[in-house]
Amino acid sequence: MDSQPHQQLWERCRAFIRDNVDSAQYNTLFAGISSESFSDGRLVLCVPSDFFVDEIEKNYMKLLRSAITKVYGEGVKLYYRTATIQADPAAAILQKSTSPSGTIMAQSRVEAANPFREPVKGDFDPQLNPRYTFENYCLSESNKIARSIGEAIGDNPTLKTFNPLFVFGPSGVGKTHLIQAVGIRIKERNPQARVLYVTARLFQSQYTAAASKNINSFFHFYQSIDTLIIDDIQDLQNMPGTQNTFFHIFNHLHHHDRQIIMSSDCSPADMEGFEARLLSRFKWGMQVELERPDLDLRREVLRQKAEQNGISLPDDVAEYIASNVTQSVREIEGVVVSLVAHATVLNRDITVDLARRVMSNAVKIKRRQVNFEIVTEAVASYYNISSDLIFTKTRKREIADARHVVMYLAKKLAGMPLTGIGHKLDRTHATVIHGVQCVNDRISSEKGFAAEIAAIEASIAQ
């Protein structure tokens, strides 16, 4: 396939698209798109602006993916090249497709789910976010078990080992993304499956409205669902009427082998304000915890979000963010968005200093009390030398460089005066000034060295 010129492959792809949309849609959206390259399973399309990317991903991704698979084959990774300044190639950015689910985007345009009308066999909007797919869900040891179980259910809904599935963990760790990804996978495998995602708050408000109107229609609708996904089930705390209703719906669905998926900010064992009989049912199937994102997951989320936003995130900036934004995936995504906005508005390069400025407004960074000894041990450990050598008179390059880094970080992180640093190292005030300046100069001119300093700072912060 790669042996054919990439322009010819894209022309075949466009011909397929042209045959499946009306001429106005084709001329508006696809006629102006060209192929920049195709190699190693990576297709780069040149699009006029971000508007085209948004429209394609929102409304035509299923068609585009079908065309790409037909012409290029399976497993192609799609990227868009957009020019931020017209006719200026240097201003172009490369964005990766977010791989939204075409099935869900198509079904989001049908009638919304309505518990107050008699359910029909036709489909309804499952209320699933098409971008919350497994393909867009970053994997690490902190969520490996939860994702494996979710994919097992999505690929085989008749598997009732994990029914109900109860996903719990603190806010922002990816619970909503995971449980919706299960629903999306089920719909992709069987578009006729009656899948519904609903928050506990919406369920409660629907029940309140139904109680004064037609409670039978409410029951009838929810008992017709094949896979019911309820987010933030803890919000039904101290609501006995709603809990009683959900109890009966739960029993009906479970008895008829329908899948139930719930999320909560705590495990069933730690939930309060719930009837014992309902809590016991939460424990019937599989309870799985989503832990706070580990360092590998935070790095992967940063990489993915930067790629999707079309930016190149320097290694030292990525390491700084990943090491300091530790509480949730949501915080990491927010930092990337803010970083891009600040860099664009201020017309500045993305640096550690800019990241620090952005994070000071968005993230509460808890720092340990840093002293000279902590700095010395961290530097010695990073460069794999004995900390005692830093205090000697040797001028060997690797020892002198490490000593300069100690001076720089002792001033920056421990807030020590230069005279105090000189006293610790048995060096003059002028020598410490020279050492700090050497590090500053190297950070501004050596990308690799700047990444080393960021990594040492990150180890000290942790």
C-alpha positions as CSV (number, residue, x, y, z in Angstrom):
1,M,0.0,0.0,0.0
2,D,2.8,2.4,0.9
3,S,4.3,1.8,-2.6
4,Q,1.5,3.9,-4.1
5,P,2.0,7.7,-4.0
6,H,0.2,9.1,-1.0
7,Q,-1.7,11.6,-3.1
8,Q,-3.2,8.8,-5.1
9,L,-4.3,6.9,-2.0
10,W,-6.0,10.0,-0.7
11,E,-7.8,10.6,-4.0
12,R,-9.2,7.1,-3.7
13,C,-10.2,7.9,-0.2
14,R,-11.9,11.1,-1.3
15,A,-13.7,9.2,-4.1
16,F,-15.2,6.9,-1.5
17,I,-16.3,9.9,0.6
18,R,-17.7,11.7,-2.4
19,D,-20.0,8.7,-3.1
20,N,-21.4,8.7,0.4
21,V,-22.2,12.4,1.1
22,D,-24.0,15.0,-1.0
23,S,-22.0,17.3,-3.2
24,A,-22.5,20.3,-1.0
25,Q,-21.1,18.5,2.1
26,Y,-18.2,17.2,0.0
27,N,-17.3,20.5,-1.5
28,T,-17.5,22.3,1.8
29,L,-15.5,20.0,4.0
30,F,-13.4,17.5,1.9
31,A,-12.6,19.1,-1.4
32,G,-10.0,21.4,0.2
33,I,-8.2,18.6,2.2
34,S,-5.0,17.1,0.8
35,S,-2.6,14.4,1.8
36,E,0.8,15.5,3.2
37,S,2.2,12.1,3.8
38,F,1.5,8.4,4.5
39,S,4.2,6.1,5.9
40,D,4.5,3.5,8.7
41,G,0.8,3.5,9.2
42,R,0.7,7.3,9.9
43,L,-1.6,9.4,7.7
44,V,-1.2,13.2,7.8
45,L,-3.9,15.3,6.2
46,C,-3.6,19.0,5.5
47,V,-6.8,20.9,6.5
48,P,-7.5,24.6,6.1
49,S,-8.4,25.3,9.8
50,D,-9.4,23.8,13.1
51,F,-13.0,24.3,12.1
52,F,-12.6,21.4,9.6
53,V,-11.0,19.2,12.2
54,D,-13.9,19.8,14.6
55,E,-16.6,19.2,12.0
56,I,-15.0,16.0,10.7
57,E,-14.4,14.6,14.1
58,K,-17.9,15.5,15.3
59,N,-20.0,14.5,12.3
60,Y,-18.0,12.5,9.7
61,M,-15.5,10.4,11.6
62,K,-17.3,7.2,11.0
63,L,-17.3,7.8,7.3
64,L,-13.7,9.0,7.2
65,R,-12.5,6.0,9.2
66,S,-14.4,3.7,6.8
67,A,-12.8,5.3,3.8
68,I,-9.3,5.1,5.4
69,T,-9.7,1.5,6.4
70,K,-10.9,0.6,2.9
71,V,-8.0,2.4,1.1
72,Y,-5.1,2.3,3.6
73,G,-6.0,-0.7,5.7
74,E,-6.5,-1.3,9.4
75,G,-4.7,0.4,12.2
76,V,-3.9,3.7,10.5
77,K,-3.1,6.6,12.8
78,L,-4.7,9.9,11.6
79,Y,-3.1,13.3,12.1
80,Y,-4.2,16.8,10.9
81,R,-1.8,19.5,9.7
82,T,-3.5,23.0,10.2
83,A,-2.0,26.4,9.5
84,T,-2.4,28.9,12.3
85,I,-1.4,31.7,10.0
86,Q,-2.5,31.5,6.4
87,A,0.2,30.7,3.9
88,D,2.9,30.4,6.6
89,P,4.2,26.8,6.7
90,A,6.2,27.6,9.8
91,A,3.1,28.3,11.7
92,A,1.4,25.0,10.9
93,I,0.7,22.6,13.8
94,L,0.1,18.8,13.8
95,Q,-2.8,17.4,15.8
96,K,-3.6,13.8,16.4
97,S,-7.2,12.6,15.9
98,T,-8.9,12.0,19.2
99,S,-10.5,8.8,17.8
100,P,-14.1,9.6,18.8
101,S,-16.6,6.8,18.4
102,G,-18.4,7.1,15.1
103,T,-21.2,4.8,16.4
104,I,-21.9,7.1,19.3
105,M,-21.7,10.3,17.3
106,A,-24.3,8.9,14.9
107,Q,-26.6,7.8,17.7
108,S,-26.3,11.1,19.6
109,R,-28.4,12.7,16.9
110,V,-31.4,10.4,17.5
111,E,-34.1,11.1,20.1
112,A,-32.9,11.6,23.6
113,A,-33.8,9.1,26.3
114,N,-37.1,9.9,27.9
115,P,-38.5,7.9,30.8
116,F,-41.9,9.5,30.5
117,R,-42.7,8.0,27.1
118,E,-43.5,4.4,26.3
119,P,-40.2,2.8,25.3
120,V,-40.0,1.7,21.7
121,K,-37.8,-0.8,20.0
122,G,-36.0,2.0,18.1
123,D,-32.8,3.5,19.4
124,F,-32.3,6.5,21.6
125,D,-29.4,8.8,22.5
126,P,-27.2,6.8,25.0
127,Q,-25.9,10.0,26.4
128,L,-22.3,8.8,25.9
129,N,-19.4,11.1,25.1
130,P,-18.0,9.8,21.7
131,R,-14.4,10.8,22.8
132,Y,-14.5,8.6,25.9
133,T,-13.3,5.5,24.1
134,F,-10.8,2.9,25.3
135,E,-8.5,4.1,22.5
136,N,-8.3,7.5,24.2
137,Y,-7.9,6.0,27.7
138,C,-4.3,6.1,28.8
139,L,-3.1,2.8,30.5
140,S,-0.7,2.3,33.4
141,E,-0.4,0.0,36.4
142,S,-2.7,2.3,38.4
143,N,-5.7,1.5,36.2
144,K,-4.7,-1.7,34.4
145,I,-7.1,-4.0,36.3
146,A,-10.1,-1.6,35.9
147,R,-9.5,-1.2,32.2
148,S,-9.1,-4.9,31.6
149,I,-12.4,-5.6,33.3
150,G,-14.1,-2.8,31.5
151,E,-12.9,-4.1,28.1
152,A,-14.0,-7.6,29.0
153,I,-17.5,-6.4,29.6
154,G,-17.5,-4.2,26.5
155,D,-16.4,-7.0,24.3
156,N,-18.7,-9.6,25.7
157,P,-21.8,-8.1,27.5
158,T,-23.2,-11.6,28.1
159,L,-20.3,-12.2,30.5
160,K,-22.0,-11.7,33.9
161,T,-19.0,-12.4,36.1
162,F,-18.7,-8.6,36.7
163,N,-22.4,-7.7,37.1
164,P,-22.7,-5.2,38.7
165,L,-19.4,-3.5,38.0
166,F,-18.7,-0.9,40.8
167,V,-15.8,1.5,40.0
168,F,-14.6,3.7,42.8
169,G,-11.9,6.2,43.4
170,P,-11.2,9.9,44.1
171,S,-12.4,12.7,41.8
172,G,-10.6,13.2,38.5
173,V,-8.9,9.7,38.1
174,G,-10.9,8.7,35.0
175,K,-14.0,6.9,36.4
176,T,-16.4,8.6,34.0
177,H,-14.2,8.0,31.0
178,L,-13.8,4.3,31.9
179,I,-17.5,3.5,32.5
180,Q,-18.5,5.4,29.3
181,A,-15.8,3.6,27.4
182,V,-17.5,0.3,28.3
183,G,-20.9,1.6,27.1
184,I,-19.3,2.8,23.8
185,R,-17.6,-0.5,23.2
186,I,-20.9,-2.3,23.7
187,K,-22.7,0.0,21.3
188,E,-19.9,-0.4,18.7
189,R,-20.2,-4.2,18.9
190,N,-24.0,-4.1,18.9
191,P,-25.5,-0.7,17.8
192,Q,-29.0,-1.9,18.7
193,A,-28.1,-2.5,22.3
194,R,-30.1,-0.2,24.7
195,V,-27.3,1.4,26.6
196,L,-27.8,4.5,28.8
197,Y,-25.4,6.6,30.8
198,V,-27.0,8.8,33.4
199,T,-25.7,10.6,36.5
200,A,-27.2,9.8,39.8
201,R,-28.4,13.4,40.2
202,L,-30.2,13.2,36.9
203,F,-31.7,9.9,37.9
204,Q,-32.9,11.4,41.1
205,S,-34.5,14.5,39.4
206,Q,-36.2,12.2,36.9
207,Y,-37.6,10.1,39.7
208,T,-38.9,13.2,41.5
209,A,-40.7,14.4,38.4
210,A,-42.1,10.9,37.8
211,A,-43.4,10.5,41.3
212,S,-45.9,13.3,40.7
213,K,-46.7,12.2,37.1
214,N,-46.4,8.7,35.8
215,I,-44.1,6.5,37.9
216,N,-45.0,3.4,35.9
217,S,-43.5,4.9,32.7
218,F,-40.4,5.7,34.6
219,F,-40.1,2.1,35.8
220,H,-41.0,0.7,32.4
221,F,-38.3,2.8,30.7
222,Y,-35.4,1.9,33.0
223,Q,-36.4,-1.8,33.1
224,S,-36.0,-1.8,29.3
225,I,-32.3,-0.9,29.4
226,D,-29.7,-3.5,28.4
227,T,-26.8,-1.8,30.0
228,L,-27.4,0.9,32.7
229,I,-24.4,3.1,33.6
230,I,-24.9,5.4,36.6
231,D,-22.2,7.9,37.5
232,D,-21.6,9.2,41.0
233,I,-24.0,6.8,42.7
234,Q,-22.9,8.3,46.1
235,D,-25.1,11.3,45.3
236,L,-28.1,9.2,46.2
237,Q,-27.0,9.3,49.8
238,N,-29.9,10.0,52.3
239,M,-32.5,9.8,49.5
240,P,-34.6,6.9,50.7
241,G,-37.3,7.3,48.0
242,T,-34.9,7.3,45.1
243,Q,-32.9,4.5,46.6
244,N,-36.0,2.4,47.0
245,T,-36.8,3.0,43.3
246,F,-33.3,2.2,42.2
247,F,-33.4,-1.0,44.3
248,H,-36.3,-2.3,42.4
249,I,-34.9,-1.3,39.0
250,F,-31.6,-2.9,40.0
251,N,-33.3,-6.2,40.9
252,H,-35.2,-6.3,37.7
253,L,-32.2,-5.6,35.5
254,H,-30.0,-8.0,37.4
255,H,-32.6,-10.8,37.4
256,H,-32.8,-10.5,33.6
257,D,-29.0,-10.5,33.1
258,R,-28.8,-6.9,32.1
259,Q,-25.5,-5.2,32.8
260,I,-25.3,-2.6,35.6
261,I,-22.2,-0.3,35.9
262,M,-21.8,2.3,38.7
263,S,-19.2,4.7,39.8
264,S,-18.6,6.3,43.2
265,D,-16.0,8.3,45.0
266,C,-15.7,5.6,47.7
267,S,-16.2,1.8,48.0
268,P,-19.5,0.3,49.1
269,A,-17.9,-0.5,52.4
270,D,-17.3,3.2,53.1
271,M,-20.6,4.5,51.9
272,E,-23.0,6.1,54.4
273,G,-26.7,7.1,54.1
274,F,-27.7,4.0,52.1
275,E,-30.0,1.2,52.8
276,A,-28.2,-2.0,53.8
277,R,-30.0,-4.1,51.1
278,L,-28.9,-1.7,48.4
279,L,-25.3,-1.7,49.6
280,S,-25.3,-5.5,49.6
281,R,-26.2,-5.5,46.0
282,F,-23.4,-3.1,45.1
283,K,-21.1,-5.8,46.3
284,W,-22.7,-8.6,44.3
285,G,-20.4,-8.4,41.3
286,M,-17.0,-6.7,40.9
287,Q,-15.6,-3.8,42.8
288,V,-12.6,-2.2,41.3
289,E,-10.6,0.8,42.4
290,L,-9.1,3.5,40.2
291,E,-6.1,4.8,42.1
292,R,-4.5,8.2,41.8
293,P,-2.5,8.4,38.6
294,D,1.1,7.1,38.9
295,L,4.0,8.9,37.3
296,D,3.8,6.7,34.1
297,L,0.1,7.5,33.6
298,R,0.7,11.2,34.2
299,R,3.4,11.2,31.6
300,E,1.2,9.4,29.1
301,V,-1.7,11.7,29.6
302,L,0.6,14.7,29.1
303,R,1.9,13.1,25.9
304,Q,-1.6,12.4,24.5
305,K,-3.0,15.8,25.4
306,A,0.0,17.6,23.9
307,E,-0.3,15.6,20.7
308,Q,-4.0,16.2,20.5
309,N,-3.5,20.0,21.0
310,G,-0.8,20.0,18.3
311,I,2.0,21.2,20.6
312,S,5.5,20.0,21.3
313,L,6.0,19.7,25.0
314,P,9.7,19.9,26.0
315,D,10.9,17.0,28.1
316,D,11.8,19.1,31.1
317,V,8.4,20.8,31.1
318,A,6.6,17.4,30.8
319,E,8.7,16.0,33.6
320,Y,8.0,19.0,35.8
321,I,4.2,18.8,35.3
322,A,4.0,15.1,35.7
323,S,6.0,15.2,38.9
324,N,4.0,18.0,40.5
325,V,0.4,17.4,39.3
326,T,-0.2,14.2,41.1
327,Q,-3.9,14.2,42.2
328,S,-5.9,13.6,39.1
329,V,-5.9,13.2,35.3
330,R,-8.4,16.1,35.1
331,E,-5.8,18.5,36.7
332,I,-3.2,17.4,34.2
333,E,-5.5,18.0,31.2
334,G,-6.4,21.4,32.6
335,V,-2.8,22.4,33.0
336,V,-2.1,21.5,29.3
337,V,-5.0,23.6,28.1
338,S,-3.9,26.5,30.3
339,L,-0.3,26.2,29.2
340,V,-1.3,26.3,25.5
341,A,-3.5,29.3,26.1
342,H,-0.8,31.2,28.0
343,A,1.9,30.4,25.4
344,T,-0.4,31.6,22.6
345,V,-1.6,34.8,24.2
346,L,1.8,35.8,25.6
347,N,3.6,34.6,22.5
348,R,6.1,32.7,24.7
349,D,7.8,29.4,24.4
350,I,6.6,26.6,26.6
351,T,9.1,26.4,29.4
352,V,9.3,25.2,33.0
353,D,8.9,28.8,34.2
354,L,5.7,29.2,32.2
355,A,4.4,25.9,33.5
356,R,5.2,26.9,37.0
357,R,3.3,30.2,36.5
358,V,0.3,28.4,35.1
359,M,0.3,25.8,37.8
360,S,0.5,28.3,40.6
361,N,-3.0,29.4,39.7
362,A,-4.5,26.0,39.0
363,V,-2.8,23.4,41.2
364,K,-1.9,23.3,44.8
365,I,1.6,22.0,44.8
366,K,2.6,20.5,48.2
367,R,6.4,20.7,48.7
368,R,8.5,19.1,51.2
369,Q,10.8,21.3,53.3
370,V,14.0,21.3,51.4
371,N,17.4,21.7,53.0
372,F,21.0,21.5,51.8
373,E,21.4,17.8,52.7
374,I,18.4,16.8,50.7
375,V,19.7,18.7,47.7
376,T,23.1,17.2,47.9
377,E,21.8,13.6,48.2
378,A,19.4,14.1,45.3
379,V,22.2,15.5,43.0
380,A,24.6,12.8,44.0
381,S,22.0,10.1,43.4
382,Y,21.1,11.4,40.0
383,Y,24.7,11.5,38.8
384,N,25.5,8.3,40.5
385,I,28.4,9.6,42.6
386,S,29.2,9.6,46.3
387,S,27.9,12.7,48.0
388,D,31.2,13.0,49.9
389,L,33.0,13.8,46.7
390,I,31.0,17.0,46.3
391,F,32.7,18.4,49.4
392,T,36.2,17.6,48.2
393,K,38.6,19.9,46.4
394,T,38.7,17.7,43.2
395,R,38.2,19.5,39.9
396,K,37.2,16.5,37.9
397,R,34.5,17.6,35.4
398,E,31.7,15.4,36.6
399,I,32.3,16.3,40.3
400,A,32.6,20.0,39.6
401,D,29.4,20.0,37.5
402,A,27.5,18.2,40.3
403,R,28.9,20.7,42.8
404,H,27.6,23.6,40.7
405,V,24.1,22.0,40.5
406,V,24.1,21.7,44.3
407,M,24.9,25.4,44.6
408,Y,22.1,26.3,42.1
409,L,19.4,24.1,43.7
410,A,20.4,25.0,47.2
411,K,19.8,28.6,46.3
412,K,16.6,28.0,44.3
413,L,14.9,25.2,46.3
414,A,16.3,25.6,49.9
415,G,16.4,29.4,49.7
416,M,19.9,29.4,51.1
417,P,22.0,32.6,50.9
418,L,25.2,32.3,48.8
419,T,27.4,32.8,51.8
420,G,25.6,29.9,53.6
421,I,26.1,27.6,50.5
422,G,29.8,28.6,50.4
423,H,30.2,27.8,54.1
424,K,28.7,24.3,53.6
425,L,31.0,23.5,50.7
426,D,34.0,25.4,52.0
427,R,34.0,27.7,49.0
428,T,34.2,31.4,48.6
429,H,31.2,33.6,47.9
430,A,32.5,34.4,44.4
431,T,32.9,30.7,43.7
432,V,29.3,30.0,44.5
433,I,28.2,33.0,42.3
434,H,30.2,31.5,39.5
435,G,28.7,28.0,40.0
436,V,25.1,29.3,40.0
437,Q,25.7,31.3,36.9
438,C,27.3,28.4,35.1
439,V,24.1,26.3,35.7
440,N,21.9,29.2,34.6
441,D,23.9,29.6,31.4
442,R,23.8,25.8,30.6
443,I,20.0,25.6,31.3
444,S,19.3,28.3,28.7
445,S,21.6,26.7,26.0
446,E,21.6,23.0,26.6
447,K,18.2,21.3,26.4
448,G,19.5,18.0,27.8
449,F,21.0,19.7,30.8
450,A,17.8,21.6,31.5
451,A,16.0,18.2,31.5
452,E,18.5,16.9,34.0
453,I,17.8,19.8,36.4
454,A,14.1,19.4,36.0
455,A,14.4,15.7,36.8
456,I,16.4,16.4,40.0
457,E,13.9,19.0,41.0
458,A,11.1,16.5,40.5
459,S,12.9,13.9,42.6
460,I,13.3,16.4,45.4
461,A,9.7,17.5,45.2
462,Q,8.6,13.9,45.6
